């Protein structure tokens, strides 16, 4: 947690404090007692110190660091990002002098190839024109090989939109000058193709910038036209919205009738049909039960109540006649017995 306080002493106004801080950090970093992080950009700023002895000690430190595997290679992109940040207010000359020395320590082809790809991807994260110019300058400081050229062509989409800037384009022209020194004819063909693509992208970028400038000038001259167009567009949208009808789907109604299971009235006062009783013939008016019973005794077959209703009076008469006959026969039998 105290490392940042040590690095902060590199900006101390006293030259002896700055010098002693450089000596302490050199010993700690090269002895692997402190991890190398992005704060090393504060040490890189000491390459532009006003005291020559401090500058020499810092150069010696970075030279020893470059000999320790990929230590400088790994930390260099972060140093570039911090020094190119517009919030740090570092001048272009100071940035370029520092990068010239640091990139002179990168000699391996693999490290150059990796830095080409990393720096190309950093173009997309650039927020200002100055950051793009710094990245293009860093690319121009590398030693290119055939593989590095292929990496540059593969990632052309990352920096293609910044080629309209003359400073960026000039940095790529310097790269083309280095690539043209290759004796292989195959590489020369690739370089020529790459040069044609750079020129086309540069020309197209300038034309696009000019059209944007002209459109901005026209908008400044006629500010009311844009307001009228926007009002017309809003009115058209409102009319279209008013003309459109909103159709809400209606759920389908079931046509099947549910069978009534009980004669109870459901809750909520809704009426249901009661259970229907089986079809039974209604008793006719003036229906005489005794007449029916007497008719059954006499052996008369009753097919239906409706027919019985028509024959009711006749049956009753016949029953009465039979009863009178029986009474007559009984009285005769009794009278004969008395005579005997």
C-alpha positions, 0 to 999 in steps of 0.5 A: 500500500505504500508503493504509490507514496514512493512513486510520488517522490519522483515528482518532488521539487527537490532534485536529491529526493528524486535521485534517491527515489530513482535509486531505491526503486531501481533496487526494489524492482530489479531485485523483484521486491516490488512488482512492475505496474503501470505506475512505472510511467512516473519513472519514464517521465524522469527521462525528461528530467532537468538533471542529467544524472537522474536521466542517466540513472533512469536510462540504465534502469530501463536498459536492465529491465529490458534484459529481464525477459518480457518485463518491459514488453509487458508494461510498455502498453500501460506506459503508453496509455498513461502518458497519452492520457489528455488529463496528464497534460504531457506535451507531444515532444516529451511523449515522443522523446520518451517513446523513442528511447523505450522502443529502441530497447525492443529488439525481438521480432516476437515482441514487435509483432505482439506490440503491433497487434496490441497498439492497433487494438488501442486505436479503438479505445482512443478518445482524442485525436492526440491519442491516435497520433501518439499510437501511430507514432509508437507504431512507427518506432517499431522494427517491422518484419513480414509477420508484423506487416501481416498483423498491420494489414489484418487490423487495418479496420482498427485505425482506418477511420483515423487515416484522415488525420495527416499526423497519423497518415505520416506515421504510416508513411514512415512505416511504409518506408521501412517495409520497402527495404525488404528485398523479397519480391513477395513482401514488396507485393504486400507492401504495394497493396498495403500502400494502395489501401492506405491511400484510398482510406486517407482519401476517403477519410478526407472526403467524409470530413469535408462533407461533414464540415459542409453539412455543419456550415449549412445547418448553421446558416439555416437553423430554422429549416431543421426545426421545420423538418423536425416539426413536420416529422413529428406531425406525420408521426402523430397523424399516423398514430391517430389513423391506426386503429388498435384492435383488441382480440375477443376471446372465443365464446364456448357454444357447448351447453353444460349439463345441469347437475343439481337444482340448487341455486348457485351463489351470487343470485345466478339462475340455473334450470332445475333438474327436469323430472321424467315425462309422466302423464298428467292425471286428467281432470275428474279422474275417479280412482275407484272407477279405475280400481273397479275396471281392473277388477272386472278385467278391463285392460287400461292402455292409457289414461287418455283413453280411459278418460274417454271411457270412464263414464261407460265403465262406471255404468257397467260396474253399477249394472253388475253390482245391481245384478249381483244384489238381485241374484243374492236376494233371489237365493235368500228368498228360495232358502226361506221357502225351503 
